[in-house]
Amino acid sequence: MSNIAKKLFIFIIPKLPNWFVNWLIKISSRKVKPLEGSPDVFLERAYKSPLNLDGCERWREFVVGSIKGIYFVEDKSYNIVAVQNTKPSNGHFDKFLEWFERSAKRDNYCLRFLETNNPKLTKRLLGIGYSQVNNILYKNFNEKTKA
């Protein structure tokens, strides 16, 4: 991607109304081919930012069954940046949560979902014991870790 397109993308997208960005995400996610895989297998690799954004070098891309997303580890916290279920209602989201919660418990870390603007996801996570501060949803597995 050229530098001009990168700069336009970085400066224009944040200025668009949330409803429009959510609509774009909804439309583009329909074009994603559903992933087929076992939810018992956790795959990950280094995340390659299509925009070569600074600060993404620690990010990791993961796949659990039909769930894919991006996370990074910082300050005793697993931070979920993005998560997408490419084939809803198959139980893979619960398996994805189980993977991350088990890791957070093992390491005495906090599990955070950053910038959660999806009301369905927010409602679901709050219903299973997550706490909310602004757009961040978190569950503490270590009393010394703050949101």
Secondary structure, DSSP 8 states (H G I E B T S, - for coil): --HHHHHHHHHHGGGS-HHHHHHHHHHHHHTS------TT-EEEEE---TT--TT-TT-EEEEETTEEEEEEE-SSEEEEEEEEESS-SSSHHHHHHHHHHHHHHHHT-EEEE-S---HHHHHHHHHTT-EEETTEEEEESSTT---
